[in-house]
Amino acid sequence: MVEGDAGQCLHQAAGIGWIVRRAHHIISAMTAEAKAEVTAGPAPVHHHVFDTALGPCGVAWNPRGLVAVQLPEADCAATERRLARRVASAGAADPPPWIVGLAADIRRYLAGEPVDFTAVAVDLSGLDPFRRRLYETMRALSYGRTTTYGELARQLGSSDWEGARDVGEAMGRNPVPVVIPCHRVLAAGGKLGGFSAPGGAATKARLLALEGVHLDQARRKDRTPRLPGL
């Protein structure tokens, strides 16, 4: 073997060693639930779509709990397509009793009734530790109460603007809006902030208005197309 080939082999071996060490680090940081999923394969996910006062919503679940909430798209078929694609659903299924109850609660909430979703089992096992802590903290935000990205960041131990930015980014990846109430988290100065669900900030303003929190000026400035029923 020539010297150049030997050097290339050593370089490749070092690269492989780094990959192995990195994989070991990732696996060590995984939750017990995530490790079990890697070993046994992901738990099957099913979904269910139902009508509400604002249009067709959907939920998806696995044996461990709720994995997704889909707010209304343009129609039932669009809502179902978006939800099924998001969660790689095994298909629509007859909902178990606890999902039937959750769908009824979401209907009541979107019709303007106060509903507490804190008892709903949510499967966050596949998420990183930061998002798990953040979402669990958000679940303590009660009906009609708001906070800010910055305040949430401080609760999680970060007081700089990067912490607020990280919180804002995680808001946009919330898999179960309404159940985990990211719409109750505002930008600095009481500004509305963004919302990744269909309808954007207009939907966020509508959900807040259902709870008696009115940000009319922010809503008037927003030109995002409204959800059905808004």
N, C-alpha and C positions, 0 to 999 in steps of 0.2 A: 504494500500500500504506500503510495507517495505521500509526502508530507502534507500537501494540500488536502488530499482526501481525508487524512487523519484529523486535520483541524476541523474539517466540515463535520465529520462524525462526532467529534467532541462537542461542537456547537449544537448539533441536533440533540445529542444526549442531554446537554444542559437545558435545552428548551423543553424536552420531555419531562425532565426532573421538575422544572418549574410548574408545568401543567399538573403533574401529580400532586405537588405540594399545594397548589391553588385549589384543586379539587378536594383535597383533604381538609383544607381550611373551610371551604364552603360547606362540606358535609358536617363538620364539627359544629358549625354555627346554626345548622338547621334544627328546627323543632323536632321533638319526638314524632309528632304527627306527620311532618313532612318526610322524615326518614322512612317511616312506615309506608308512606305513599310511594316513595321511590322503590321500595322493596316489593310491595304488593300490587303496585299500579294504582292510578287515581280511582277514587270512588266514583261510581256512575252518577251523572248529573241529569236530572229531568226538569222540565219546565211546565208552567201553566200560565195561560193568559186569561184575563178577566176584565170586564167593563168597570169603569169608574166614572165619577162626575166629570173628570177632565179628559176622558178617553181611555183606550185600552192599555192596561198596565200588565206587567208580567213578573213572575218570580221564578227562580230556579233554586233547586236544593239538592243535597246529597244526604247520605245517612248521618253525617255529622251536623248538618244544619243548613241554614240559608246561605247561598253563595252569590245570589244576584237579585237585584230589583231593577226592572226596566220601566222607566216612565214612558208616557205615551209617545208613539211615533204618529205618522199621518193616519194610519188605520191599523186594524188588528193584525193583518198579515205582515205589515212592516215592523210592528212591535215584536211579533214572534220571530221574524227573521233576525232582527238585531240581537234579541236576547239569546236565541239558539246559537248564533255565531260567537257571541261573547264568551259563552261558557262551554262551548263544544258539547252541547246537550246531546244525550242519547235519544232524545225525543220527548214529545209531550206525553204526560201521564196523568192518571187520576191522582189528584193531590191527597196526601195523607191528612188526617184531621187537623194537625197543627198548621199546615199550609192553608187549609180551608179557613181556619180562624184568622190567620195572618191576612189573607186576601180580604176577608170581611173587615178587618181593622183598617187596612189601607183604603178601602172604599169609604169607610166612615171618616177617616182622616181627610181624604180629598173632598169630602162633602162638607167639611168645616167643623167636625167634631174633634175635641181634644182626645188624643190617643197616646198611650205610653207604650213604646216598643222595646223598652229595655230588657224585657224578659225573653225576647225572641233569641233563639240559639242561632248564632252566626258563625259560619266556618271561616276563620281567618288563618287557618293553619299554613296555607301556601304563601303568606305574605311575609315580608321582612320584618324584623323586630320593631323598627321605627314606626312603620305603618300600623302594626298591631297595637302598639302603645297609644298612638295618636287616635285611632278609631275607638279604642276602648275608653279613652278620655272623653272623646266627643259624645259618647253615649250618655254621659252624665248631664249633657245640656238638656234641660227640661223644656217642655212645650212653652213657646213664647219667649224663651230666654236666648240671648245672642252673646257671642264673644267675638274676638278678632283673631286673625292669623297670628299676630304678634303675641297675644296673650296665651294662645295655645302653645306656641313655641316656648314661651317662658315656663309654662307648666311642665314642659318636657325637658327643661334645663338649658335652653338656648335663648339668649337675649339679644342676638344681633339680627340684622336684616336677612342674613342667609337662613336663619332658623325660620323666620316668617315665610321666606320663599319656599323652603322645603315643605312647610305645612301646606302652603297654597298648591304646590305641585301634587301633594298627596291627596288633597281635596278632589282634584280632577280625576283621580284613579279610584275613588270610593266605589266599591262594587255594589253597595246596597244603600243608595240614597233613600231618604225618608227614615228608614230603620236606623241607619247611622246618619244623624241629621247634619250633614255638611252644609245644608242651606242656612243653618243658624250661625255660620262663621262668616264674618264680614271683613272687609278690608279696613285699613286704618282710617280713623276719623268717621267711623260709622258708614263708610261707603259700601255699596252693595257687593262689589267684587265679582269674580267670575263664577260660572257654573257650567259643568261639562255635560249635563243631561240635556236631552232634546228641549229646544226652546231657550237655552242659555240663561242669561240673567233675568229674562222675563219670567221664566219658570221659577227661579229662585225668589223673585219678588212676590210671585203669586203664592208660593208655599208659606213665605213669611206673613203675607197678608191674612192667610187662613188662620194664623196664630195670633193675629192682632198686632203684628209688627209691620208698619207701613213706611216704605221708602219710595214714595210716589215720584219724587224728582228723579231718582235714579232710574225708575222704570220708564218714565217718559222719555229719557235720553236714550234708552236702549231700543235698537231697531231689529233685534233678532226676531225671526218669525215665531209667533206664539204657538204653543201646543194647542191641539184641539180642545175646545172648552174654555180657553183663556180669552 
